[in-house]
């Protein structure tokens, strides 16, 4: 018997090609489909020949194909790629975001492989098993929950006696017109008994920047919006430290990968086991770097320090809400102040953090929203923090979804958790509308106090603002202490200013392009700084720097300019220096270095005076360098406009006031220093 295992696609069709390509490249460069690779390793132990199909890799190939150019959808492309695959069983792993696409592909595989057995597994199919089989006759069987013990028994039954399926726990299948749902299978207690993932079946592993390693399963908590409990149940389990470290060492020796993502929703629940793992890593003598997920009430400064010493370089913190009231409502029950301290502690120990927040809960008020966005704003100043803000996704069979099942609405405002795509195939949209119980993640729970369109646009405003103008957003947070109010003011300004230009667009596409950047900077400079800003001189300083950065990022010097200039060497008094083509000189109304330092350290902004400060911004490859200048250096650089040689510059420099040395010496030595730093170039006299 041969089995083809197909990973769930985490990248779907995008309306804007470059966005889709960028995301696909990012995922492909880092991600290996651990779920199906783990199952493939078990099947190998049972002598089952297994082929792996990674739909993310296939998607990247697709977007560079002529089919993509001609708007043939990915499902048709992927189905064509699967048609020549010879297999007795096709096993699709499933997640909520791509479940409609998976079901379409299952139908296509049935058409090309009518004698094959089609099996679904994974989180989504496990919780909507009966409804799936009732609505989609192309699916033969669903393996619910952990598949490593159940799936080999299913395959054995198919090859010997299909009637035995009715004796296997953890499966749901069709027998004639009847749907048979067996009781849940027992969880796998001894995770150490599972073989390491079959990375040897995945030829792209050598291209991955990190390798996923399963550290454990199960979660002892019961958050009302989370589906982990339903899939793994609340039986918390971890692999032993020596097994984890042994797998990490083996991957490093075989594939040269030394960075690992420890897969477990709650890795730090058992402090003793975490410390034992840290000991095992250090005793291994290997340089191993790893990241994991943690609750902020299951770590402290001492533990984070110990983890950092043992190679931990990343922590995912699911904070979910900054409101104490909402923490209780969603049964998360974190202390928000303690959570903030743990984010700070991780960054102090040079451990990068992902701070994940959610908005759009049924009970959430605008004050709750403000508290969440305030937590977001407070976390922005840590350069090692990645901020996530999600719209609530009503996952199938979670307490929130079950409670509001009859009130779910389809409003075309999808949570990013449930849908990564910009455009959705029309057939999939019809499937979603026809089967609410199968695809609740594409629906919305009622939000009595908050408008979902407002929340969607707030999310786009914040996340794209942070991505493009991080320190401006940090300053807006510090200036207002309420980024929600800044957004409210932005909406009023934007509605007026952009309607005049007939370009009002609040879609995700608008917020991801340069038009939003320019509008945001103009809004802060012309409206917010003058009407609401507590520190207008600091806001103007930040905006000026950000505007010049945009200019430098987008600007490309003319070919004639490049050929006419060369690195500056002050050969004679006739040399004509000119500002480097990738540099911009400016005056701002505040000390920029001090401003950034205060934002990073969260120290008072009141002591930063309103005064003229000189800056030069310079592009170095893909980075923008900002240098603060003394006033004499600024005056010297301002004379390097291409109209003066060194002698003329020294004459004009004397007009600026008393100098400690002669203007000639000041200009020669000053220009030599600027040349060494690449801030000025030479234009030949003959040019």
C-alpha positions as CSV (number, residue, x, y, z in Angstrom):
1,X,0.0,0.0,0.0
2,X,1.2,3.5,-0.9
3,X,0.1,6.7,0.9
4,X,0.3,10.3,-0.3
5,X,0.3,12.8,2.6
6,X,-0.7,16.3,1.7
7,X,0.1,19.3,4.0
8,X,-2.5,21.9,4.7
9,X,-1.8,25.1,2.7
10,X,-1.0,28.0,4.9
11,X,-0.7,30.4,2.0
12,X,-3.7,30.9,-0.3
13,X,-4.5,32.8,-3.4
14,X,-3.7,36.5,-3.3
15,X,-5.1,39.3,-5.4
16,X,-1.7,41.0,-5.5
17,X,1.0,38.8,-6.8
18,X,4.0,40.4,-5.1
19,X,2.3,40.1,-1.7
20,X,1.5,36.5,-2.2
21,X,5.0,35.7,-3.5
22,X,6.6,37.5,-0.5
23,X,4.6,35.6,2.0
24,X,5.1,32.3,0.2
25,X,8.9,32.8,0.1
26,X,8.9,33.7,3.8
27,X,7.0,30.5,4.8
28,X,8.9,28.3,2.4
29,X,12.3,29.6,3.6
30,X,11.5,28.7,7.2
31,X,8.7,26.1,7.4
32,X,8.7,22.3,7.1
33,X,5.3,20.5,7.3
34,X,6.0,18.8,10.6
35,X,2.5,17.2,11.1
36,X,2.6,15.0,8.0
37,X,6.4,14.4,8.4
38,X,5.7,13.0,11.9
39,X,3.0,10.8,10.6
40,X,5.2,9.6,7.7
41,X,7.8,8.5,10.1
42,X,5.3,6.3,11.9
43,X,4.1,4.9,8.6
44,X,7.6,4.0,7.6
45,X,7.9,2.0,10.8
46,X,4.9,0.0,9.6
47,X,6.4,-0.6,6.2
48,X,4.1,1.8,4.4
49,X,5.5,3.7,1.4
50,X,4.8,7.4,1.8
51,X,5.0,10.3,-0.5
52,X,5.0,13.9,0.8
53,X,3.3,16.8,-1.0
54,X,3.9,20.3,0.5
55,X,1.2,22.6,-0.8
56,X,3.2,25.7,0.3
57,X,6.1,24.7,-2.0
58,X,3.6,24.0,-4.7
59,X,2.0,27.4,-4.2
60,X,5.3,29.1,-4.7
61,X,5.8,27.2,-7.9
62,X,2.3,28.2,-9.0
63,X,2.7,31.9,-8.5
64,X,5.7,31.9,-10.8
65,X,3.9,29.9,-13.5
66,X,1.9,30.9,-16.6
67,X,-1.2,29.3,-15.0
68,X,-1.1,32.0,-12.3
69,X,-0.6,34.7,-14.9
70,X,-3.8,33.5,-16.7
71,X,-5.7,33.5,-13.4
72,X,-6.1,29.7,-13.2
73,X,-6.8,29.1,-9.6
74,X,-4.5,27.3,-7.3
75,X,-6.8,24.4,-6.7
76,X,-6.8,23.5,-10.4
77,X,-3.1,23.8,-10.5
78,X,-2.5,21.7,-7.4
79,X,-5.0,19.1,-8.6
80,X,-3.1,18.8,-11.9
81,X,0.1,18.3,-9.9
82,X,-1.5,15.5,-7.9
83,X,-3.0,13.7,-10.9
84,X,0.2,11.7,-11.8
85,X,0.7,10.6,-8.2
86,X,0.2,6.9,-7.8
87,X,-1.3,6.1,-4.3
88,X,-3.8,3.9,-2.7
89,X,-4.7,6.4,0.0
90,X,-4.6,10.2,-0.1
91,X,-4.4,11.8,3.3
92,X,-5.1,15.5,3.7
93,X,-4.0,17.3,6.8
94,X,-6.4,20.2,7.6
95,X,-6.5,23.6,9.3
96,X,-9.4,26.0,9.5
97,X,-8.1,28.7,7.1
98,X,-7.7,26.4,4.1
99,X,-10.4,23.8,4.7
100,X,-12.6,24.9,1.8
101,X,-9.6,24.6,-0.5
102,X,-8.8,21.1,0.9
103,X,-12.3,19.9,0.3
104,X,-12.2,21.1,-3.3
105,X,-8.9,19.3,-3.8
106,X,-10.3,16.1,-2.3
107,X,-13.1,16.2,-4.9
108,X,-10.5,16.7,-7.7
109,X,-8.4,13.8,-6.4
110,X,-11.5,11.6,-6.4
111,X,-12.2,12.5,-10.0
112,X,-8.6,11.5,-11.1
113,X,-8.2,8.6,-8.7
114,X,-11.7,7.0,-8.4
115,X,-10.3,3.9,-6.7
116,X,-8.2,5.7,-4.1
117,X,-9.3,6.1,-0.4
118,X,-9.5,9.7,0.7
119,X,-8.8,10.5,4.4
120,X,-8.8,13.8,6.3
121,X,-7.1,14.5,9.5
122,X,-5.8,17.4,11.6
123,X,-7.6,20.0,13.8
124,X,-10.3,21.2,11.5
125,X,-11.6,17.9,10.1
126,X,-11.5,16.4,13.6
127,X,-14.1,18.8,15.0
128,X,-16.4,19.0,12.0
129,X,-16.1,15.3,11.1
130,X,-19.8,14.3,10.8
131,X,-20.9,17.5,9.0
132,X,-18.0,17.0,6.5
133,X,-18.9,13.5,5.6
134,X,-22.6,14.4,5.3
135,X,-21.9,17.3,3.0
136,X,-18.9,16.0,1.0
137,X,-19.3,12.5,-0.3
138,X,-15.7,12.6,-1.8
139,X,-14.3,12.1,1.7
140,X,-14.2,8.5,2.9
141,X,-12.9,8.7,6.4
142,X,-11.7,11.2,9.0
143,X,-9.1,10.4,11.6
144,X,-9.8,12.5,14.7
145,X,-7.2,13.8,17.0
146,X,-3.7,12.3,17.3
147,X,-3.2,10.0,14.2
148,X,0.0,8.2,14.8
149,X,-1.6,5.2,16.4
150,X,-5.0,5.3,14.7
151,X,-3.9,5.8,11.0
152,X,-1.7,2.7,10.7
153,X,-4.6,0.6,12.0
154,X,-6.9,2.2,9.5
155,X,-4.4,1.3,6.7
156,X,-4.1,-2.2,7.9
157,X,-7.9,-2.6,7.9
158,X,-8.2,-1.2,4.4
159,X,-5.6,-3.7,3.1
160,X,-7.1,-6.7,4.8
161,X,-10.7,-6.2,6.0
162,X,-12.4,-2.9,5.6
163,X,-15.2,-4.1,7.9
164,X,-12.8,-3.7,10.8
165,X,-13.1,0.1,10.5
166,X,-16.1,-0.1,12.8
167,X,-13.9,-1.4,15.6
168,X,-11.3,1.4,15.4
169,X,-11.7,4.3,17.9
170,X,-10.9,7.8,16.8
171,X,-12.4,7.5,13.3
172,X,-15.5,8.8,11.5
173,X,-16.4,7.1,8.2
174,X,-19.2,6.4,5.8
175,X,-20.8,3.0,5.5
176,X,-23.3,3.2,2.7
177,X,-25.6,6.1,3.6
178,X,-24.8,5.9,7.3
179,X,-22.1,8.0,9.1
180,X,-20.3,6.0,11.7
181,X,-18.6,7.9,14.5
182,X,-16.5,5.8,16.8
183,X,-15.5,7.0,20.4
184,X,-12.4,9.1,20.8
185,X,-9.1,7.2,20.7
186,X,-6.9,7.4,23.8
187,X,-4.2,10.1,23.8
188,X,-0.6,9.0,23.2
189,X,0.8,9.0,26.7
190,X,4.4,8.2,25.8
191,X,5.5,10.8,23.3
192,X,9.1,9.6,23.5
193,X,8.0,6.4,21.7
194,X,7.2,8.3,18.6
195,X,10.0,8.5,15.9
196,X,11.4,11.8,14.9
197,X,9.8,13.4,11.8
198,X,10.8,11.9,8.4
199,X,12.8,14.9,7.3
200,X,14.6,12.7,4.8
201,X,11.3,12.5,2.8
202,X,11.3,16.3,2.5
203,X,14.0,17.4,0.0
204,X,13.6,21.1,1.0
205,X,14.7,20.7,4.6
206,X,18.2,21.9,3.7
207,X,16.6,25.2,2.7
208,X,14.8,25.8,6.0
209,X,16.2,28.3,8.4
210,X,14.9,26.4,11.4
211,X,13.4,22.9,12.1
212,X,10.2,22.3,14.0
213,X,10.5,19.8,16.9
214,X,7.5,18.6,18.8
215,X,8.1,19.1,22.5
216,X,4.7,18.0,23.8
217,X,1.0,18.0,23.5
218,X,-2.1,19.1,25.5
219,X,-3.0,22.1,27.5
220,X,-4.3,22.2,31.1
221,X,-6.1,25.5,30.6
222,X,-9.5,26.2,29.1
223,X,-9.5,29.5,27.2
224,X,-13.0,30.0,25.7
225,X,-11.8,30.8,22.2
226,X,-9.1,28.1,21.8
227,X,-9.4,24.7,20.0
228,X,-6.2,23.1,21.4
229,X,-8.2,21.3,24.2
230,X,-10.6,19.7,21.7
231,X,-7.8,18.3,19.5
232,X,-5.2,17.2,22.1
233,X,-7.6,17.4,25.1
234,X,-6.4,18.6,28.4
235,X,-3.9,15.8,29.0
236,X,-0.6,17.8,29.3
237,X,2.4,15.8,28.1
238,X,6.0,16.6,27.2
239,X,8.8,14.6,25.6
240,X,11.7,13.9,27.9
241,X,14.7,16.4,27.7
242,X,17.1,13.8,26.5
243,X,14.8,12.8,23.6
244,X,14.3,16.4,22.5
245,X,18.0,17.3,22.7
246,X,18.9,14.1,20.8
247,X,16.5,14.9,18.0
248,X,17.9,18.5,17.8
249,X,21.5,17.2,17.7
250,X,20.6,14.7,15.0
251,X,19.0,17.4,12.8
252,X,22.0,19.7,13.2
253,X,24.4,16.9,12.3
254,X,22.4,15.7,9.3
255,X,21.1,19.0,7.9
256,X,23.2,21.7,9.4
257,X,20.2,23.4,11.1
258,X,20.9,24.7,14.6
259,X,17.7,26.7,15.2
260,X,14.5,25.0,16.4
261,X,10.9,25.8,17.1
262,X,9.7,23.7,20.0
263,X,6.1,22.9,19.1
264,X,3.9,22.9,22.2
265,X,1.2,25.4,23.1
266,X,2.3,25.5,26.8
267,X,6.0,24.5,26.9
268,X,6.6,26.2,30.2
269,X,3.7,24.8,32.3
270,X,6.0,22.4,34.1
271,X,8.9,24.4,35.4
272,X,11.0,21.4,36.5
273,X,10.8,19.9,33.0
274,X,11.9,23.2,31.4
275,X,14.9,23.5,33.7
276,X,15.8,19.8,33.0
277,X,15.6,20.6,29.3
278,X,17.9,23.6,29.7
279,X,20.4,21.4,31.6
280,X,20.3,18.8,28.8
281,X,20.9,21.4,26.1
282,X,23.9,22.8,28.0
283,X,25.3,19.4,28.8
284,X,25.1,18.4,25.1
285,X,28.0,20.7,24.3
286,X,26.2,21.8,21.2
287,X,25.2,25.4,20.1
288,X,21.4,24.9,19.9
289,X,19.0,27.8,19.6
290,X,15.3,27.4,20.2
291,X,12.0,29.2,20.6
292,X,8.8,28.1,22.3
293,X,5.3,29.3,23.5
294,X,4.7,30.3,27.1
295,X,2.0,31.7,29.3
296,X,3.3,34.8,31.1
297,X,2.1,33.3,34.4
298,X,4.2,30.2,33.8
299,X,7.5,32.0,33.6
300,X,9.4,34.5,35.8
301,X,12.6,36.5,35.4
302,X,14.8,33.7,36.8
303,X,13.4,31.1,34.5
304,X,13.6,33.3,31.4
305,X,17.3,34.0,32.3
306,X,17.9,30.3,32.6
307,X,16.2,29.6,29.3
308,X,18.2,32.4,27.6
309,X,21.5,30.9,28.9
310,X,20.5,27.5,27.4
311,X,19.9,29.0,23.9
312,X,16.3,30.2,24.0
313,X,16.1,33.1,21.6
314,X,12.3,33.5,21.1
315,X,9.1,33.4,23.2
316,X,5.6,33.5,22.0
317,X,3.3,35.1,24.5
318,X,-0.5,34.7,23.9
319,X,-1.6,37.7,26.0
320,X,-4.9,37.9,24.0
321,X,-6.3,41.0,25.8
322,X,-5.0,43.9,27.8
323,X,-8.2,44.2,29.7
324,X,-8.5,42.6,33.1
325,X,-12.3,42.2,32.7
326,X,-11.8,40.5,29.3
327,X,-9.1,38.2,30.8
328,X,-11.9,36.8,33.1
329,X,-14.5,36.8,30.3
330,X,-12.4,34.6,28.0
331,X,-11.2,32.4,30.9
332,X,-7.6,33.3,30.2
333,X,-7.1,34.9,33.6
334,X,-3.6,36.4,33.2
335,X,-2.5,39.3,35.3
336,X,-2.0,42.0,32.7
337,X,0.7,43.9,34.7
338,X,2.6,40.7,35.3
339,X,2.3,39.9,31.6
340,X,3.9,43.3,30.8
341,X,6.8,42.5,33.2
342,X,7.5,39.2,31.5
343,X,7.6,40.8,28.0
344,X,10.1,43.3,29.5
345,X,12.1,40.6,31.2
346,X,12.4,38.6,28.0
347,X,13.7,41.6,26.1
348,X,16.2,42.4,28.9
349,X,17.6,38.9,28.4
350,X,17.8,39.4,24.6
351,X,15.0,36.9,24.0
352,X,12.8,38.0,21.1
353,X,9.1,38.0,22.0
354,X,5.9,37.7,20.0
355,X,3.1,39.5,21.7
356,X,-0.2,38.2,20.4
357,X,-3.4,40.1,21.1
358,X,-7.0,39.6,19.9
359,X,-10.0,41.9,19.5
360,X,-13.6,41.4,18.6
361,X,-14.8,39.4,21.6
362,X,-18.6,39.4,22.2
363,X,-18.3,41.2,25.6
364,X,-15.6,43.6,24.6
365,X,-16.3,47.3,25.0
366,X,-14.3,50.2,23.7
367,X,-12.6,50.6,27.1
368,X,-11.5,47.0,26.8
369,X,-10.2,47.7,23.3
370,X,-8.3,50.7,24.6
371,X,-6.7,48.5,27.3
372,X,-5.6,46.0,24.7
373,X,-4.2,48.6,22.3
374,X,-2.4,50.2,25.3
375,X,-0.7,46.9,26.0
376,X,0.2,46.7,22.3
377,X,1.7,50.3,22.5
378,X,3.6,49.6,25.6
379,X,5.2,46.5,24.0
380,X,6.3,48.4,20.8
381,X,9.4,49.9,22.3
382,X,11.1,46.6,22.7
383,X,13.1,46.1,19.5
384,X,12.9,42.3,20.0
385,X,9.1,42.2,20.1
386,X,6.9,41.2,17.2
387,X,3.4,42.5,17.7
388,X,0.3,40.6,16.5
389,X,-3.3,41.9,16.6
390,X,-5.9,39.4,15.4
391,X,-9.7,39.7,14.9
392,X,-11.4,36.9,16.9
393,X,-11.8,33.8,14.9
394,X,-14.8,31.6,16.1
395,X,-13.1,28.2,15.8
396,X,-15.4,25.2,15.5
397,X,-16.6,23.7,18.7
398,X,-14.9,26.2,21.0
399,X,-17.0,27.5,23.9
400,X,-17.4,30.9,22.3
401,X,-18.6,29.5,19.0
402,X,-20.9,27.0,20.6
403,X,-22.5,29.8,22.7
404,X,-23.1,32.1,19.7
405,X,-23.7,29.4,17.1
406,X,-27.1,30.7,16.2
407,X,-25.9,34.3,16.0
408,X,-22.9,33.8,13.7
409,X,-23.0,36.2,10.7
410,X,-21.2,36.2,7.4
411,X,-20.0,39.8,7.0
412,X,-17.0,39.5,4.6
413,X,-14.7,40.6,7.4
414,X,-12.5,37.6,7.9
415,X,-10.1,37.0,10.8
416,X,-6.5,36.7,9.7
417,X,-6.4,33.6,11.8
418,X,-9.0,31.9,9.6
419,X,-8.0,33.4,6.2
420,X,-4.6,34.6,5.0
421,X,-5.8,35.2,1.4
422,X,-6.7,38.5,-0.2
423,X,-9.2,37.0,-2.6
424,X,-11.2,33.8,-2.2
425,X,-12.4,31.6,-4.9
426,X,-16.1,32.1,-5.6
427,X,-16.8,28.4,-5.2
428,X,-15.3,28.4,-1.8
429,X,-17.4,31.4,-0.8
430,X,-20.5,29.5,-1.7
431,X,-19.3,26.5,0.2
432,X,-18.8,28.7,3.3
433,X,-22.2,30.3,3.0
434,X,-23.9,26.9,2.6
435,X,-22.2,25.2,5.5
436,X,-21.9,27.5,8.5
437,X,-21.2,24.6,10.9
438,X,-18.3,23.4,8.8
439,X,-16.7,26.8,8.4
440,X,-17.6,28.9,11.4
441,X,-14.1,30.5,11.4
442,X,-15.2,32.6,8.3
443,X,-18.2,34.0,10.3
444,X,-18.4,36.5,13.1
445,X,-19.7,36.4,16.6
446,X,-21.9,39.4,17.6
447,X,-19.9,42.4,18.9
448,X,-22.5,44.5,20.7
449,X,-20.3,47.4,21.6
450,X,-17.8,47.5,18.7
451,X,-18.3,47.7,15.0
452,X,-16.3,45.0,13.1
453,X,-15.5,47.2,10.2
454,X,-14.0,49.6,12.7
455,X,-11.9,46.9,14.3
456,X,-10.7,45.6,10.9
457,X,-9.5,49.0,9.8
458,X,-8.0,49.7,13.3
459,X,-6.0,46.5,12.9
460,X,-4.7,47.5,9.5
461,X,-3.9,51.0,10.6
462,X,-1.9,49.8,13.6
463,X,-0.1,46.8,12.1
464,X,0.9,48.5,8.8
465,X,1.8,51.7,10.7
466,X,4.1,49.6,13.0
467,X,5.6,47.8,10.0
468,X,6.4,50.9,8.1
469,X,6.9,53.6,10.9
470,X,7.7,51.8,14.1
471,X,9.1,54.7,16.1
472,X,6.4,57.1,14.9
473,X,3.8,54.7,16.3
474,X,5.7,54.4,19.6
475,X,5.8,58.2,19.8
476,X,2.1,58.5,19.0
477,X,1.4,55.9,21.8
478,X,3.6,57.9,24.3
479,X,2.1,61.2,23.2
480,X,-1.5,60.2,23.4
481,X,-1.4,57.2,25.7
482,X,-4.3,56.0,23.6
483,X,-3.7,54.9,20.0
484,X,-7.4,54.2,19.6
485,X,-8.1,57.9,19.9
486,X,-5.3,58.6,17.4
487,X,-7.0,56.2,15.0
488,X,-10.4,57.9,15.6
489,X,-8.8,61.2,14.7
490,X,-7.1,59.6,11.6
491,X,-10.5,58.3,10.4
492,X,-12.0,61.8,10.6
493,X,-9.0,63.4,8.8
494,X,-8.8,60.6,6.3
495,X,-12.5,60.7,5.4
496,X,-12.2,64.4,4.7
497,X,-8.8,64.7,3.0
498,X,-9.0,61.6,0.9
499,X,-12.6,62.0,-0.2
500,X,-11.6,65.3,-1.7
501,X,-9.0,63.5,-3.8
502,X,-11.6,60.7,-4.6
503,X,-9.3,58.0,-3.3
504,X,-11.0,56.9,-0.1
505,X,-10.1,53.3,0.4
506,X,-10.0,51.5,3.7
507,X,-9.1,48.1,2.4
508,X,-6.1,46.0,3.4
509,X,-4.6,46.8,0.0
510,X,-4.6,50.5,0.8
511,X,-2.9,50.1,4.2
512,X,-0.2,47.9,2.8
513,X,1.0,50.3,0.1
514,X,3.0,53.5,0.0
515,X,-0.1,55.7,-0.2
516,X,-0.9,54.9,3.4
517,X,2.7,55.8,4.5
518,X,2.5,59.2,2.9
519,X,-1.0,59.9,4.2
520,X,-0.1,58.9,7.7
521,X,2.9,61.2,7.8
522,X,0.9,64.0,6.4
523,X,-1.9,63.4,8.9
524,X,0.5,63.6,11.9
525,X,2.3,66.7,10.5
526,X,-0.7,68.7,9.4
527,X,-3.4,67.6,11.8
528,X,-2.5,65.5,14.9
529,X,0.7,67.5,15.8
530,X,-1.1,70.8,15.6
531,X,-4.4,69.8,17.2
532,X,-3.9,67.0,19.7
533,X,-0.2,66.5,20.0
534,X,1.3,67.0,23.5
535,X,4.8,67.2,22.0
536,X,4.4,68.8,18.6
537,X,8.2,69.4,18.1
538,X,8.9,65.7,18.7
539,X,6.2,64.7,16.3
540,X,7.5,67.0,13.6
541,X,11.0,65.7,14.2
542,X,9.9,62.1,13.8
543,X,7.8,62.8,10.7
544,X,10.6,64.6,9.0
545,X,13.0,61.7,9.5
546,X,10.4,59.2,8.3
547,X,9.6,61.3,5.2
548,X,13.3,61.4,4.3
549,X,13.6,57.7,4.9
550,X,10.7,57.1,2.4
551,X,12.5,59.3,-0.1
552,X,15.8,57.4,0.3
553,X,14.1,54.0,0.1
554,X,12.3,54.8,-3.1
555,X,14.8,57.1,-4.7
556,X,17.2,55.8,-7.5
557,X,19.9,58.1,-8.7
558,X,20.2,58.8,-12.4
559,X,22.8,56.9,-14.4
560,X,24.4,60.2,-15.4
561,X,24.7,61.2,-11.8
562,X,26.3,58.0,-10.8
563,X,28.9,58.2,-13.6
564,X,29.7,61.9,-12.8
565,X,30.5,61.2,-9.2
566,X,33.1,59.2,-7.3
567,X,34.3,58.7,-3.8
568,X,35.6,61.9,-2.5
569,X,39.4,62.5,-2.1
570,X,40.4,66.1,-1.4
571,X,43.2,66.3,-3.9
572,X,43.4,70.1,-4.2
573,X,41.6,73.3,-3.4
574,X,39.9,73.0,-6.8
575,X,38.1,69.8,-5.8
576,X,34.3,70.2,-5.9
577,X,32.6,68.2,-3.1
578,X,29.0,67.4,-3.3
579,X,26.6,65.7,-0.9
580,X,26.5,61.9,-1.5
581,X,23.7,60.9,-3.8
582,X,22.2,58.6,-1.2
583,X,22.2,61.2,1.6
584,X,19.8,63.9,2.7
585,X,20.6,66.9,5.0
586,X,17.9,68.4,7.2
587,X,17.2,70.4,10.3
588,X,14.6,69.1,12.8
589,X,13.2,70.8,15.9
590,X,14.4,68.3,18.5
591,X,17.3,66.0,19.4
592,X,16.5,62.9,17.5
593,X,19.0,60.6,19.2
594,X,17.7,61.6,22.6
595,X,14.1,61.1,21.4
596,X,14.8,57.5,20.2
597,X,16.7,56.8,23.5
598,X,13.7,58.0,25.5
599,X,11.3,55.9,23.5
600,X,13.3,52.8,23.9
601,X,13.8,53.3,27.7
602,X,10.4,54.7,28.3
603,X,11.8,57.7,30.1
604,X,10.1,61.2,30.2
605,X,9.8,63.1,27.0
606,X,9.4,66.5,28.7
607,X,13.1,67.1,28.9
608,X,13.7,67.1,25.2
609,X,13.8,70.8,24.2
610,X,12.4,72.5,21.1
611,X,15.7,73.4,19.3
612,X,17.1,73.1,15.9
613,X,19.2,69.9,15.4
614,X,21.0,68.9,12.2
615,X,20.7,65.4,10.8
616,X,21.9,63.6,7.7
617,X,20.2,60.5,6.5
618,X,22.1,58.1,4.3
619,X,21.1,54.9,2.5
620,X,23.6,52.0,2.9
621,X,22.4,49.1,0.8
622,X,19.0,48.3,2.2
623,X,19.3,50.3,5.4
624,X,18.8,53.9,6.3
625,X,21.4,55.4,8.6
626,X,20.6,58.6,10.6
627,X,23.5,60.6,11.8
628,X,23.2,63.6,14.1
629,X,25.5,66.5,13.2
630,X,27.1,69.3,15.1
631,X,26.1,72.7,13.8
632,X,29.5,73.5,12.2
633,X,29.4,70.1,10.4
634,X,25.9,70.9,9.1
635,X,27.0,74.3,7.9
636,X,30.0,72.7,6.1
637,X,27.9,70.0,4.5
638,X,25.3,72.6,3.4
639,X,28.0,74.3,1.3
640,X,28.7,71.1,-0.6
641,X,26.0,71.8,-3.2
642,X,28.2,71.3,-6.2
643,X,28.7,75.0,-6.9
644,X,31.8,75.5,-4.8
645,X,35.3,74.1,-4.7
646,X,37.2,73.6,-1.5
647,X,38.7,77.1,-1.6
648,X,35.3,78.7,-2.1
649,X,33.8,76.6,0.7
650,X,36.5,77.7,3.1
651,X,35.8,81.4,2.2
652,X,32.0,80.9,2.7
653,X,32.6,79.0,5.9
654,X,34.1,82.0,7.6
655,X,30.8,83.8,7.2
656,X,29.1,81.5,9.7
657,X,31.0,82.9,12.7
658,X,34.1,82.3,14.8
659,X,36.0,79.0,14.4
660,X,38.6,77.5,16.6
661,X,40.9,77.0,13.6
662,X,41.2,78.8,10.3
663,X,38.3,78.3,7.9
664,X,40.7,76.7,5.4
665,X,41.9,74.1,7.9
666,X,38.4,73.6,9.2
667,X,37.0,73.0,5.7
668,X,39.9,70.7,4.6
669,X,39.9,68.5,7.7
670,X,36.1,68.6,7.9
671,X,35.6,67.6,4.3
672,X,38.2,64.8,4.7
673,X,36.2,63.4,7.6
674,X,32.9,63.6,5.7
675,X,34.5,61.9,2.7
676,X,35.8,59.1,4.9
677,X,32.3,58.5,6.2
678,X,30.9,58.5,2.6
679,X,28.7,61.6,3.2
680,X,30.2,63.6,0.4
681,X,31.4,62.7,-3.1
682,X,33.5,64.5,-5.8
683,X,32.3,66.2,-8.9
684,X,35.2,66.8,-11.3
685,X,35.8,70.3,-12.4
686,X,35.4,69.3,-16.1
687,X,31.9,67.9,-15.5
